[in-house]
């Protein structure tokens, strides 16, 4: 497995959020973390990225434990993050946002560099000298994805991939993510568009109160209306 999250427990101070959460992602696989707000999905991602410490359990990437590994070291190991809310640098230009994230991986067949990201997102090429705060929501999300790709990840995590975007922009973002999937990049996607995700991912993991309570394929989730109603209906 590329990423293994094994009986993970974590939280914030004395408030525990994750209670023995486990899932795995294989090389080239695309999975989703599903669940209502406040169930621990973002906390899981923060623990994977080293932003909060695990109190119990383990997180392994390509066989190496990530416990006590710093976020920048995790990025260098090959995990890229597109965080909820994008978190681009508003006072830096598009060019600067991209170049500051660059990690070169020697031996990569087709590495992500500045030119490849601009070819992938041509709109960013038209806005190179604009500050992050001058971009539309869709452009900011493109920049956040492009910045993560500049780290040349083996696994890309997208937390709320299309949140707050207009429908036409959401469709464009999904089209780009499909291209990444076709290229063989492993993905973890968190998003509220369950039907879109069901046509996109290989496997779903539903998180409820800090635990994975259901895991299955696209087809299994599609036909299991009781699971969808119990854990995903608003």
N, C-alpha and C positions, 0 to 999 in steps of 0.2 A: 504494500500500500504506500501511496505517496504521503498522505496525511492520516494519522490515527489519533483520535481523541478518545482517551480511555478512562472512563469513570471519573470525569473531571468535576471537581468541586471548586467554586470560586465565588467571589462577591466583593462587596465594598465595605471595608471596615468590619463591623460586627453583623452586617446584613448579608446573609448568604443568599446567592441567586441560583447557582448551579448545584445540582444534587446528583452526582454520579452520572453525568451526561456522557454518552459515547456515540461516536459515528466515525466513518472512515471515507476517504476519497482515494480512488485509484488513479494512476497515471492516465491522462487524457479523459478522465471521467467528469461529468457535469452533475452536480447534486444541488438540491435546494434545502434550505432550512426554513420550514414553515411554522406558523403559529401566530396567535394573536399578539398584540402589543404587550410588552412587559413580561414575556414568558422566558426571556433569557437568551434570545438569539444574538443580539448585539454584544451582550456580556461574553458569550461564547467566542465571538470573533475577537474581542479585545484580549481575551485570555490567549487565544491562538497567536495573536500578534505581539504578545509580551507587554501589553499596556496595563494589564492587571495580573497579579500573581495567582497561580493555582495553589489552593490550600491542600488539595489531595488529587490523586490521579496523575495522569501524564498526557503530554501532547508530543507526538513524534512526527518528524518530517524526514522522509527518506531514511527512516531508522534512527535518527538522532533526536534525543529528547530536547524539547524547547523550554523546559522549565528553567527559570533563572537566566534565559537568554534575552538580551536587550532587543527592543523593536528594530533598531537599525541593523543589528546582526541577523535578525530573522529575514529582513528584506534582502540582505546579501545572500542568504541561503537559498532564496528563490520563492518567497511568498509575497505577492503584491496585494495591496488593499485599496479599494475605492470606498471610502468611509461614508456612512450616512451623513448627509448634509454637505458632502463633497470636500469641504475643508481645503480648498485651494487657497493660495496666498493672494489676498485681494490687492496688495500693493506691489506685487510683482507682475511683470508682463507675462503673456502666454509663453513667449520664448523662455523667459527665466524660470517659470513654473516647470516647464518640461526639462530644461537642461540641469536644473538643480537635483533632479531625481535620477539622473542617468547612472546606471550600473552596467558596465561592460562584462559580458560573459565570454571568455575566450573559448573558441571551439564551437560556438553556437552556429548552426547551419544558416539561419536567417534571423540575425538578432534585431531586436527593436532598437532603432536609433532615431534621432531627430527627424531625418528625412522619411523614414518608414511611418512614423506616427503621423506626420503631416499628410502623407499619401493615404493613410487610413482615415483620417479626419481632415479633409480638405478645408473645411470651414475654419479650423484653427490656423491654417496657413494664411487666411485672409485677415486674421486678428492678432498676428504675432506681436505687435507692439502695443496692443491694448492691455490695460491692467485687468486682473481677475475680476475686480468689482464692476468692470464695464461690460461684462459678458452676460448674455441671457442665461436662464437656467439650463437650457439644453446645451449651450456652449460650455458652461461650467462643468456639466457632467461629462461632456466629451474631453475636456481638459483633465478632469480627475481620472478618467480611464486612461487617457494618453500618458499622464504622469506615472500611473502605476505600470503601464507597459514599458516605460523607459527603464524600469528596474529589471527588465527581462525576466519576469517570473516564470516559474514552472507551474505555479498555482496562483490563480487570481481570484480574490474574494470581493464580491460586490454587495455591500450592505444597503438595502433599499435602492435597487438599481435604477428605478424610474420614478421614484417618489416626487410628486409635485410638478411633473412635467406634463405639457399638453399632449393629447393623444397622438398627434402626428409626430411629435418628437420622441414619444415612447416607442413608437413603431420603428423609428430610425435607430434608436439605441439598441433595440432587440435585434435589428438586422445586423448591426455591427457585432453584437455578441454572438450571433450565429456564425459569423465569419471566424471569430476567435475559436469557437467550438470546432468548426470544420478544419482549422489549422492544428487541432489536437491539444489546445491549451486546456488544462484542468481548471474547472471553475466551481466555486461555491457561490450561489446566488440567493439572496434574501429579497423577496419582493411580495407585494400584496396581490399581484395579478396571477392568481392561482391557475386560471385556465391557460394563460400564456406560458407560464412555467411548465405546465403539464405537457405542452408540446415542445418543450425545449430541453428538459433535464433527463438524465438517465435514472435517477433515483431521488426520492423525497425522504426527508426526515422531519417529522413533526415534533416541535418542542412545546411542552406544557409544564409550567412551574419548574423550570430548570432541569427537566429530564426529557429524553427522547421517548415518546409514548407510542410512536408508530413509525415504521419505515417500510417503504415499498416502491414499486416501479410506477411509471406513468399510468400503465393500464390498470394496475391495482387501485390507485387513488381515483382514477376516473370512474370506476364502477362502484366504489365503496362510498355511497352517499351518506351512510351513517357516520363514518369517520370525518368526512368533510363537514357535516353538520355539527358534530360534537366539538371539533377542535378548531375549525376555520371559519365558521359562520359568524357574522358580526351581530 
